[in-house]
Amino acid sequence: MIDKILLFPYWLTLKVRHFMYDHGMRKVHTPQVPAICVGNITVGGTGKTPHTEMILRTLTQDTDWGAKNIAVLSRGYKRKTKGFQQVVAEGTAKEFGDEPMQIKRKFPYITVAVDKSRAQGCDFLCNPEKVQTSKKARRCRYKDFPKADLIILDDAFQHRAIKPAVSVVLIDYNRPVFKDHLMPLGKLRDLKERIAAADILVVSKCPNYLDAWQRSKWTEALGLQDFNASGCFGFRKGGKKQYVFFTSIGYDSSAAVFPEGDPRYLYTQRAIMFSGIANDSPFRMYLSGTYKIVRHFDFPDHHRFTRADISSIQSAANAFPTSVIMTTEKDCQRMRDCTKVPDNLKQRMFYAPIKVNFFTEKEQEVFASTLNSFLK
């Protein structure tokens, strides 16, 4: 009600936009191959990139999809290049964006591309020969890649102009959409009712333990009835079946940001932490279990590090000469773009690779089979 009154122009614009797509008044493009949309209705912070990576692992381990060509298409937020671009592992976050670089470096055998137009990007991934001749791809520097058999669309739920085979929508456990409001009063960039259009809902960043009662309260608040926890699905009014899964964030063993990294610093008791992500609370909690955080630099999301930033980190490193310098995996991609990082910082700078965890192996298996059911 608050959104309808205080933010009526924004609310009405969204209502009209969705009405036009729902009633065929705007053109919708269906990719030539199955597409998985991973997105949300809030501004950042739900874990789209680690969930995209989790879906990639799920598919590459599948007997059918593992042998096929899987591609990831992203917008490449804050990149300096234009149009369609194929991402290469030796590229930079400045060229392609930090999230596409993170995915490509973890999965070098997967085709990763960026394009603001998801429809155009899907067309190029399905028809690589067009990249060689199309004027729309004339700025693409790397044009040799296989034809995609399946495409994962990163952060594309709000792009109604493209229709995927399955939509996976993420909701932050710590920021429930049913308690949020449209921007600028809240963090919603789309209407709450849009979550009903998802095929699979994933409540992300959950605490390490979540009992059946807590799950039932969540699913009721999301508008699902007759929720079957063992089957991970419920029903909406009108009979639509919708799947719901709960995941938590975990971290793998720390790795060096630069080749010069000295692993002996990982055994210190103090850490200097810096990050430029939407919400670094989970990462800070993870670090505080091992280190005493003596300095914390909190930059804006997708922040491009400057000489002044590096100078501030250097001053903290001088004040605590035995401390390790820790950052997130996404920030690592942008820090590698910096050309003026002193050698002593390179030796001490590490990141913790992020990963998504299901609560049980059974839930992970159900997720994989559910995803496959939509794709087939």
Secondary structure as GFF3:
##gff-version 3
##sequence-region A 1 376
A	DSSP	alpha_helix	2	6	.	.	.	ID=ss1
A	DSSP	alpha_helix	8	22	.	.	.	ID=ss2
A	DSSP	beta_strand	35	39	.	.	.	ID=ss3
A	DSSP	alpha_helix	48	60	.	.	.	ID=ss4
A	DSSP	three_ten_helix	65	67	.	.	.	ID=ss5
A	DSSP	beta_strand	70	74	.	.	.	ID=ss6
A	DSSP	beta_strand	85	86	.	.	.	ID=ss7
A	DSSP	alpha_helix	93	96	.	.	.	ID=ss8
A	DSSP	alpha_helix	98	106	.	.	.	ID=ss9
A	DSSP	beta_strand	111	114	.	.	.	ID=ss10
A	DSSP	alpha_helix	118	126	.	.	.	ID=ss11
A	DSSP	alpha_helix	129	133	.	.	.	ID=ss12
A	DSSP	three_ten_helix	135	137	.	.	.	ID=ss13
A	DSSP	beta_strand	150	154	.	.	.	ID=ss14
A	DSSP	beta_strand	166	172	.	.	.	ID=ss15
A	DSSP	three_ten_helix	177	179	.	.	.	ID=ss16
A	DSSP	three_ten_helix	192	197	.	.	.	ID=ss17
A	DSSP	beta_strand	200	204	.	.	.	ID=ss18
A	DSSP	alpha_helix	212	221	.	.	.	ID=ss19
A	DSSP	beta_strand	225	228	.	.	.	ID=ss20
A	DSSP	beta_strand	233	235	.	.	.	ID=ss21
A	DSSP	beta_strand	241	251	.	.	.	ID=ss22
A	DSSP	beta_strand	255	256	.	.	.	ID=ss23
A	DSSP	three_ten_helix	263	267	.	.	.	ID=ss24
A	DSSP	beta_strand	270	275	.	.	.	ID=ss25
A	DSSP	alpha_helix	281	288	.	.	.	ID=ss26
A	DSSP	beta_strand	292	298	.	.	.	ID=ss27
A	DSSP	alpha_helix	307	319	.	.	.	ID=ss28
A	DSSP	beta_strand	324	328	.	.	.	ID=ss29
A	DSSP	alpha_helix	329	335	.	.	.	ID=ss30
A	DSSP	alpha_helix	343	348	.	.	.	ID=ss31
A	DSSP	beta_strand	349	352	.	.	.	ID=ss32
A	DSSP	beta_strand	354	358	.	.	.	ID=ss33
A	DSSP	alpha_helix	361	375	.	.	.	ID=ss34
###
